[in-house]
Amino acid sequence: MQGRWEGRVSRDQALRSLAEALEELAPQAQVHGVPPLVEPLNRYETNVLSTVEDSLAFLKKLRTPNVKLLCDLFHMNMEEPNIADALRHTGPRLGHVHFADSNRRAVGFGHTDIAPVVQALQDIGYTGYLSAEILPLPDSDTAAKQTIASFRKWISTS
């Protein structure tokens, strides 16, 4: 979900349109056992939903309970005062995590403190998927190797 409300489209109108679309999509997704995901994006990409708090408030207004959040550590680095606390606040509404560092590179190539993030995921009992939506820097092989190393270092597979 990207875009901005502005001009003739108010924030309320943008949120109503998003809600209508999700209310239509969610039951179909539920039949297939998958939750629709809403990803809060940083303020440079959207002015609709940029924080976990705003996104959770939006989800609470939906009639359908199976819509969840996709929390991207890159965007959270810009918008959340504390990434770990925001993840804890998300709790069972967390549906997916983009495991990326502060600069959209592989975890370990930026300045995000990953230990509290992983602890927060453990605290809420998150057992869902993590994926690395990252830039292929300094090259794709190095980025992939660093991602695998960071998963092995931080994520328990037992």
N, C-alpha and C positions, 0 to 999 in steps of 0.2 A: 504494500500500500504506500504509494507516494503521492505527492501532490500537495497543493496548498488551497486553503479556503481564502478567498479574497474577492473583492468586487461585489458582484451580485450574489455570490454564494457565501453565506455566513458559516461560522464554525458549526452552529447547531444544524444547519442544513446539510453540511458535509457529514456530520456524525449520523444524522438520520438516514442519509443515503447509504452509508457504510453499514449501519444497523440493519436496514432493509435487505441489503445484499447478503449479509451474514445470516439473517433469519431464514432466508430462502435456501442458502447453501448448507447450513448446519445439519438439517435433518437428512439431506442426501449424503453428506459426509459420514454421519452417524451410522447409516446403513452399511457403509463400507468399513466401519471401525476406525475412522481417522478423525481427529479434531481439526476444524479450520483454525488457522493460526493468524493472530494479529501481531505484527512486529512494530513496536515503538521505534521510530527512526529519529535521528538527531535533528535539531532545529534547522540545519542547513538544507535538509532534504524534504522536510514537511513541517507544517505548523498544525497538523491535525492531532496526532498522538505521539508525544515525544518522551514521555516518562512512564514508568511502571504504574505509578499512582493514578495518573490520568487514564491509562489504558484499563486498569482494573475497575475504575469507576465506570468506564464505558461498558465493560463486559457485564457488570452487575445489572445494568439496565436491560440487557438482552433477555428475551424470553427463553432462549435456548441455552442450556448450561454447558454444552460441549465445546464452545469456542475457548481456545487457550492462547497464551502469549508465547511468542518466540522472542526470547531475550538474547540480544546480540551484544556481546561484551564491548565491541567497538563503539556502538551507539551509546551504550550505558556509560562508558568512560566519559563521554561528553555531557550527558544529561543527568546522571544520578550522583548525588553527593557521596554515596557509598554503595558500590555495586553489590557487595555481599548482603547488606541490609535490604536493598531493593529485591534481590532474589528471595530472601526469606519472606518478605512481604507478599511476593507472588504466590508462594506456597503451592497448593495443588493446581493452581491455574497455569503453572509453567508447563508448556508443551514441547519446547525444543530450545536448545541453546546453541548459538553461534560462538564457538570457542576461538576468539581472535584477540590479538593484543591491541593496545591503545592506538597503534598506528596502522591497523588493518593488516598487519603482518602476522606470521605464526607466533603463537604464544612463546614468549622468551625473547622475542626480537623487539619488544617495546618496553613500557614501564608499568604495565598492569601487575599488581600484586595478586597472583593467582591463588596463593594459599587460602586467603579468606573466602574467595569465590568458591573454591572446591569445598571448603568447610560448610558454606551456606547451602550448597547443593546437597551435601550429606545431611545437614540439619533438617531440611525439609523432606528428606527421603526421596529425592529425585532419582529416578531410575531410567529416565528417557534418554533419547539420543542427544549426542553432541556432534556438531559438525564444524569444520573449519572453513568459514567463508573468509578467505584471506587473499591478499595479493601474492603473486608468484615471485616474490623478491627475497633475496637478491636474484634468484632464478627458481624455476618451478621445482627442480629436484631438491634444492636446499630447503625450500619452504615445506615441501612434503616430508622430508627427513626430520625437520624441526617439529612439525606437527605430530608426527608419529612419536618422536622422543617426548614431547610434552604430554601426550596422552598416556604414554607409559609411565612417566614420572608422576603425574597428578591424578590419574583416574585408575581406581582399583577395578580389576576385572573379576575379582572373586565374589 
